[in-house]
Amino acid sequence: MLGVLLDFGVRLPNSGPLANPSNIVETARQVEKLGYHSVWVHDHIIWSSKLHGHHISAGSKEALASGQKPNFYESLTTLAVVAGVTNSIKLGVAVIVLPLRNPLVFAKQTSTLDALSGGRFLLGVSPGSPSVTRPEFEAVNVDFESRAELTDEYIRAIREIWSSESASFKGKFVHFNGVSIFPKPVSRPSIPIWIGGPQNRLNISAPAIARTAALGDGWLPAYLTADEIRSGSKEIQKIAKTKGRSPESITIGNELFVCIDEDSESARARAVSTLNESFPSIEDGLNRSLVGDPRQLREALSKYRDAGATFIELKFIYRDLDSMRRMMMLFADQVMPEFRR
């Protein structure tokens, strides 16, 4: 049996210029057929036309057009639909802004999704970031400054509900006694919880690393270099040991933009405008993304693997679904086999 050196997941278009139900379903089916590890969505409650034009998480800058609605399909609902049209692929969300969700209701939703999908759910969580999520906290009347404490307490409370037939919890923000919520998750020993961060793309988030080491089953930052992954992974290992946890049980991931082509210059040309929109400079964007021909991507991913990464979420840069399909096929054919043994 082949062993896995790196798992690869693909971001679905649940937001952005190509977000619609048929594109989500068609892409999920293709990703599963090509043998990827997982499909992923992301999560926000409020999403404006301004954010739609500047925070491109699926598609590309070129796919934007005037008059587009800032559609952002809710993460858990979307994954429930995807669960029904796929068979075995893992279903991930990267990431839920956890303080915006009532922990009891959220525990019920996620345990149901995991049960209905046969234990395929992967849950990424984050406290949220000042640059994007503050208006959401204001809209749902949650104290933004308490977001880190809320996240840690909600994780503990949700895990108690998932694991206990009659769950009780008493914390600073959450109190319940003798709560029975079924069905329980199918995943064993539990639904994996991966911790998101950093959000500013330029610095390793110390709180996210500490949260991962203490409470997480995985770390899922965004746009980190291999050296930054190595540094963060070592810190997680060090802290986890002080908590009596096995560092080997914690997945080390990374979320990266991807543009692949047989010709490296063509890949770069198609990626430039999207990266320029998403990073302080094109040089920084290229340094923090996977752009080039298959050989270049294999070399870059080998550095991530050697730095301790075991999972990469791929955010392909594509103008339409045909170009995404071609890139997914090329990646699956000429890059993924390098990371199996």
N, C-alpha and C positions, 0 to 999 in steps of 0.2 A: 504493500500500500504506500502511496506517495505521502511524504510528509510536507508540511506547510512551513515555509520560511517567512512568508508575508501573505496576509489575507488582503483582498481588495474589495471595497464596496463602491457603489456608484450612486451619486446624488440624483434623485429624480426631480423633474420639473414641477414641484408643487408650488413654486413661486417663480416670478420672473416673466420674461416676455413670451415664453412658450408654455406657460402653465395652463393646462386644461385637462379634463378627465381622460380623454382618449390618449393624449401624449403621456400622461402618468402611467396608464395601464400598459400601453404598447411598450414603453421603455422598460418597465419592470419585467415584462415577459421576455424581452430580448436579453436583459442582464442575466436573468436566470438561465436562459438557454445557452448563453456563452460561458457559463461556469464560474461566474463571480461569487464571492462569499455572501454579499449582502446588498440590499438597496437601502437608500437613506433619504429622509426628508428633513426639513428643518422647521422651526416653530416660532411664530410671533402671532399675537392676537390682533394688534393694530399694525397696519401697513399702508403707508401713504403713497401717492403718486411720486413724490420726491424720493422716497426710499426706493421705490420701484426702479427709478432711473439711475440710482447710484450704488445700490447694494445688489449686485448681480450674483446670485448663488446658483443659477441654472440658466443655460443659454449663453448669450454673449451681448456685448454692447451693440453689435451690428443688428441683433434681432429686435432691439427696441424700436418702437414706432409711435408716432403721435396718436393720441386717442386710446392707447391701451389702458385697460383697467388694471389697477394694481392687485390682481388676484393673488391670494395667498391661501392655499387650501390647508385647513387645519390638520396638524400632523397625525394625530391618532385616528381621526376619521379617514384620512387618506390611506394610512397603513392598513386599516380594516378592509378597505376596498382592495388594496394590493394583496392582502392575505388571501382573499377569495379568488384571485386570478393567477396565483402562483402556488407551488407545491412544497418547495424545500428551502428556498433562499431565505436568509435571515432578513429581518425587517427592523431597521434602526431609525431613531430620531436623534439628530444632532443640531441643536440640543433644545430640550424643554426649558423655558425660563421658569424654574420650579416654584418660586415664591408667588407667582401669579395664579397657581392652581390650588384649590382646596385639597388638602392631602388625603382626606377620606374618599372624596369623589374620584380623585386621580388614582388612588390605589385600586378602586373598583374598576375604573376604565382600563388601566394597564393590565390588571390580572385577567380581565375578560379578553382583551386583545391577545394576550399570551396564550390563554386557553383555546381561543378560537383558531389561532394560527398553529397550534400544535407545539408551542414552546419555541417560537422563532423570534421573539421580540428582544431587541436590544435598546436600552433606555439611556440616552445621554441627557445630563442635566447641567444647568448653570444658574448662578444667581442673577445673570443679566449684566448688561454693560451700560455705563453712563451715556455713551454716544447714541444708542438706539432705543434702549428699553425704558428709560425713565418715564416717557409719556404713558406707557402701558401701566406702570405702577400707579401713576396718578389716576388713570381712567378706572382702574379696578379697586382703587382706594387701599393700596398696600404701601406701607412705609418703605421707600426705596433704600433708606439708610440701614434698614434691618435685613436687607436681602441675604447677606452671608449667613447670619444666624438662622434666618428662616429656612434657607436651603439645607443646612446641616440638620436642623431639627426635623424638617419634613422627610428627609431621607430616612432617618431613624424611625419615624412614625409609620411611613409607608412600608418599610421592611417588617415592622411589627404586625401590620395588618395582613401582609402577604403570608406570613409564617404562622400566625396563631389562629386557632379556631375561634377563640374569644379574646380579642385584642384589647389591651389597655395601655395607655400612654399618658404620662404627665410631664409636660415641658413648659417652657416659658410662653410659647405661643399656641401649642396644641394640647388639648386635654380630651381624652375619651376613655370610657371604661366598659369592658364587656361587649365590645363591638364585634358582631359576626358579619363578615363580608365574604361572599363566595360568588363565583368559583375562585379557587386559589390558582396561582400560576402553575403551568405545566413545567416550566423551566426549573431545573434542579442544579444547585440547591436553591436558586432564586433567579428572578429576572436579573441579568447583569446590569449594573448601573455604572456608566462611564461618565467621568467628570470632564466638562468642557472648560476651556481656558488655555491661553489667554484670549482676550477679546481685542486687544490693541494691535496684535500682529507683530509687534516689534520686541516685546519683552516677555520672558517666561513669567507666568503668574504664580507667585509664591503661594497665595491662598489656594489656587487650584491644585497645586502639587501637594500641599498639606491635606486638602480634602480628599484627594485621590488616595494618598497613603493611609489615611485613617478610615475612610468610608467607601471608597470606590473599588469597583472590579476592573476599571480601566481608566486611562487618561486619554482624552481626545482633544488636543489643542488644535490650533489652525495656523497654517502657513509658517511653521517653524523650520529652520534649517536642520541638517543632520547634527551639527554641533550642538544646537540648542536642545534637540531631542536627547542627545547623549547626556547633557548636563541635567536636564529635567528627570530623566530616567534614573540617573544615579542618586538624585536627591529623594525621589520617591522610594527607592530601595532602602536608603538610609533611614528615612522616617518610618517606613513600614516595619522595619525590624524592631524599632523602639516600641511599636504598637503591638508587637507579638504576631505580626502578619507575615505571610510568605510573599516576598517580592515577586516570585515567579508566577504567582496567581493573578497578577495585575497586568492587563493588556496595555501596551504602549502604542498609541495610535497617532495619527496626524491627518489633517484635512488639507488637501492641496488642489489648486487649479491644475488642469492637465490639457495640453494641446499636442497631439501626436500626429506625425505625417511621415511618410517615407523620405520626404525631403525636409531637412531641418529648417531651412529658411522659410519654407511655406508654413510650417508650424508656427514659427515665430511671428510671421506676418499676420496670421489669423488670431494670434493671442494678444498682440500689442495693445489694441484699444481697450479691451476688457481689463487687462492688468494695469494699464495706465489709470483707469477709473478706480481701481481697487487698492492701489498702493501709492506711497509717496512719490515713487519714480519707477520707470520701466525697469531699470536695473535691479531695484529691490524686488519688484514683482517677479522677474525672471529668476532671481536668486531663491525665491520662496515658492516656486512652482515647478511643475514638470513640463517642460516645453522642448520639443525637438524630435529627432527620429528615434526608432526603437532602441538602437544601441545607446544613445544618450540617456534615455529614460532608464534603461537597465543599469547603467553606471550610477545614475543619481539615486535610484532606489536601493542599490547595493550599499550605498553609504548610509541610508536610513536604516536598513536592516542591521548593518554592523554597529550602528549607534544604539540599537536596542529596540527599534520599532518592530511591531509584529502585525500592524494593521495600517492601511492607508485608505482614507475615503477620497475618492476621485471625483472632482468637480470638473467635468469636461467642458471646454469652451466651444460652443457650437452655434451656428446660425440657424440650423433647422435639424429635424430629427434624422434626416439622411446622413448629414455630416457627423452627427453623434454616433449613429450606427456604424459608420465606417471606422471611426476612431475606436469605438469599443471592440470591434472585431480585430483591428490591428493590434491593439493592446493585449487582447486575450490570446492572440496567435503568436505574437513575437516578444511580449514582455512577461506575461504571467508565468510561462513555463520555466523561466529562469529562477523562480522563487518557489518551486516545488522540488522535492527530492524523493 
